[in-house]
Amino acid sequence: MNNELMAVVAFLVTYILLVIMYKSFGKEGLLVWVAIGTIIANIQVTKTVVLFGITATLGNVLFASIYLATDLINEIYGRKEAKKAVWLGFSSAIIMTLLVSISLHFTPAESDIAQKSLATLFGIVPRIVFGSIIAYIIGQYVDVFLFNLIKKYFHTDRTFYIRSYGSTMISSIVDTSLFTLIAFYGLMPNQVLFQIFITTYCFKFLSTLLNVPFGYMIKDIYKRQNG
């Protein structure tokens, strides 16, 4: 199966699972999604692939789903709960990084088969993980702020897509630029940094364009369950 087809599969599976989580667990399902999504996305982002002839990192679809989940929490349950979701995701990433880092310092047994792989994944990319976490927390706060700002002018149910598109597309610029600078500045030529920024943002942009219908599915589920 080629990467392009896998990207379509990954997108559909991600958002179908997001809808299932909300339908099964309500608000708690969205909060859990933000937490586990942040952990998995920070692992995925360490892998680079070629999609449509462009080198990009994984994790963009999952990061976009986290922004959608935060927007839905903001939309349905309010700004306070959205901020809680942001900090839940941030805390999850920090805890994962700390505990795995501690695990790497244990001396492995002769029969161990995991140390080398864990060290490759988590030991040599602390700057990437740090950049991703910082970009996430700032980008999410910008997203929550912009969502509520746009909601003052476009507050009807039909204009949810304007709030979601507007807040996520702008906050993703902040998120992506911070991640690129923190993770790669000084390690690569500026031209390459710019290419990484453009390709990463374009994939997030595309994911955002396509994910809002799933947001409306979740809003419909909420309406049916709450009359």
Order of alpha helices (4+ residues) and beta strands (2+ residues): alpha-alpha-beta-beta-alpha-alpha-alpha-alpha-alpha-alpha
